[in-house]
């Protein structure tokens, strides 16, 4: 997966079939993701998941803390899951990348 494809994949907000919303954190400014999370909750969602991998993990934690402490203090941390994902590089070699998933609920 190229850097451009990775960026496009991680910088989006999508609705899954289960009705839970996921915000993928990437290279955009932190407040863009904060706005995305707050918008999902204001749109009627009861649960939003913040996902990131690699260098974006610290930004995902920042998004979580800003949303919980400044915008929606009534939110609960439903869970934090860490993992490793194996990616195939352009040259065919494989590398492991750390990932995080933070779930917030009303």
C-alpha positions in Angstrom: 0.0 0.0 0.0 1.5 3.4 -1.0 1.6 6.3 1.3 -1.0 8.1 -0.7 -3.4 5.1 -0.5 -2.7 4.8 3.2 -3.5 8.5 3.7 -6.7 8.3 1.7 -7.8 5.3 3.7 -7.0 6.8 7.1 -8.4 10.3 6.5 -12.1 9.5 6.2 -15.2 9.0 8.3 -17.4 6.1 7.4 -20.6 4.5 8.6 -20.4 0.7 8.9 -23.4 -1.7 8.4 -23.6 -2.1 12.2 -24.5 1.6 12.6 -21.4 2.4 14.5 -19.3 5.3 13.3 -15.6 5.2 12.8 -13.2 8.1 12.5 -9.9 7.2 10.9 -7.1 9.5 12.1 -4.3 10.4 9.7 -2.3 13.5 8.7 -4.9 16.2 8.9 -4.9 18.7 11.8 -6.2 17.3 15.1 -9.2 19.6 15.3 -10.6 18.2 12.0 -10.9 14.8 13.7 -12.3 16.4 16.9 -15.0 18.0 14.7 -15.7 14.7 13.0 -16.3 12.9 16.3 -18.4 15.7 17.8 -20.5 15.9 14.5 -21.2 12.1 14.7 -22.5 12.4 18.3 -24.5 15.5 17.5 -26.0 13.6 14.5 -27.6 11.1 16.9 -24.9 8.4 17.2 -24.5 6.8 20.7 -21.1 5.4 20.0 -18.1 6.6 17.9 -14.8 4.7 17.4 -11.5 6.5 16.7 -8.9 4.4 14.8 -5.3 5.1 13.9 -2.1 3.3 13.2 1.6 4.1 13.2 2.6 7.7 13.9 -1.1 8.8 14.0 -1.7 7.0 17.3 -0.6 9.9 19.4 -3.0 12.2 17.4 -5.9 9.8 18.0 -5.2 10.0 21.7 -5.2 13.8 21.5 -8.5 13.7 19.7 -10.0 11.4 22.4 -8.8 13.7 25.2 -9.9 17.0 23.5 -13.4 15.6 22.8 -13.8 14.2 26.3 -12.4 17.1 28.2 -13.5 20.2 26.2 -16.5 19.4 24.1 -18.5 16.4 25.5 -17.6 15.8 29.1 -20.5 13.3 29.6 -18.8 10.8 27.3 -17.5 7.5 28.6 -14.5 5.5 27.4 -16.0 2.2 26.3 -12.7 0.7 25.6 -9.2 1.0 24.1 -7.8 -1.8 21.9 -4.2 -1.9 20.7 -2.9 -4.3 18.0 -0.4 -4.8 15.3 -1.2 -5.0 11.6 1.1 -6.5 8.9 1.4 -4.4 5.8 3.0 -5.3 2.5 5.4 -2.6 1.2 5.8 -1.6 -2.5 8.9 -3.8 -2.7 7.0 -6.8 -1.5 8.5 -6.9 2.0 6.2 -7.0 5.0 6.3 -4.8 8.0 4.3 -4.6 11.2 2.5 -1.4 12.2 0.9 -0.6 15.6 -2.8 0.3 15.7 -5.2 1.7 18.2 -9.0 1.7 18.5 -10.7 4.0 21.0 -14.5 3.7 21.5 -16.5 6.5 23.1 -20.1 6.2 24.1 -22.8 8.6 25.5 
